[in-house]
Amino acid sequence: MHIPDAFIPMGQALIYWVIALVFIVLALRWARRSMGEEKVPLVAVLAAGIFAIQALNIPIPWGTSGHMVGAALAAIVLGSPFAGVFVLTLVLLVQGIIFGDGGITVMGANIINMGVIGGFIGYYGYAGIKGVIGNAYAAAFIAGWASLFVSSLLCAVELAIAGTFPLVPALTGLGLYHAVIGLIEGGITAGALYLIASARPDILEHPAGVSA
Amino acid sequence: MERRQFVIISVAIALVIAVAAPFLASGDPDGLESAFFSIYGAKPFMGSELDEDAAGAAEEQVVAATGNDFSYEAVMPDYSIPGMDKAGEVLAVVIGTLLALVLVFAVAKVSARPDN
């Protein structure tokens, strides 16, 4: 879902950068207040894992492929939507600058879609759904799926405003493809949460809370 | 599991994925590219045949529409190293994974809440 430079006019791209910077500042404030030094290696490892898994495009039907984004997982594991913003911002920076994956002028939009939306829908979706159904892994699956699906809808709206895509085909196209790619996001989010909860339950900011 | 052991195993898993990704990853357009190609008539919405000429034309059309002609030469474009084939792709993803690890470690270290 990495938007390339050509897809959004420069002026609009700048507005997305300003909005993204607000969330980046808030993410740094979250880190200063709530991310203890003992979490630093875990945050770095999550970023490395997210970078690697993002390179693994999995085929879906219709000649299309998709990969995990990972903001929901970071937010759930570290217990804050801003963790998703923190990790994804830096991952997108490496992807854009070193690998040309996702534009430079439009990086703000990509940070909003994947980091902010991914982090917030992932975190609050997980917390809310877990509260209702009680199963952390089912909640992580649904929240991971929803984080990607909602990101893609916002991306569609941005590209409609940009004049790149007409709104309805953008929503149906991006929505349908990402409704399927979201299954990858949900599956890996739930699987990774299970592995972390099994290996080191103490590093989860909020316990997964399912007795083994 | 020891914390140190957990971190090492996790980095190892990330590197295994990084090495495997260029061999396993699908080269099909991603969800955004697919939507783009189908809206611009280069690919059926639910089909897989991509018309390369129409795809190239679509990319020119979109630059004309948005006026954003910013272009940037990445060091390792599309996770590859110019002049190298598969080995270059493996190296690119491994370098990216390690870069993400080191960069996020450094930024997290500087911005974390001090333990005291």
Interface residues (C-beta under 8 A of the other chain):
Chain A: M1 H2 I3 D5 A6 F7 I8 P9 M10 A13 L28 A31 R32 R33 S34 M35 G36 E37 E38 K39 V40 P41 L42 V43 A44 V45 L46 A47 A48 G49 I50 F51 A52 I53 A55 L56 N57 I58 P59 I60 P61 W62 G63 T64 S65 G66 H67 F86 V87 L90 V91 L93 V94 Q95 G96 I97 I98 F99 G100 D101 G103 I104 T105 V106 S152 C155 A156 A162 G163 T164 F165 P166 P169 A170 G173 L174 Y177 H178 I181 A199 R200 I203
Chain B: M1 R3 F6 V7 I9 S10 V11 I13 A14 L15 I17 A18 A20 A21 P22 L24 A25 S26 G27 D28 P29 D30 G31 L32 S34 A35 F36 S38 I39 K43 F45 M46 G47 S48 E49 L50 E59 V62 V63 A65 T66 G67 N68 D69 F70 S71 Y72 E73 A74 V75 M76 P77 D78 Y79 A92 V93 I95 G96 T97 L98 L99 A100 L101 V102 L103 V104 F105 V107 A108 K109 S111 A112 R113 P114 D115
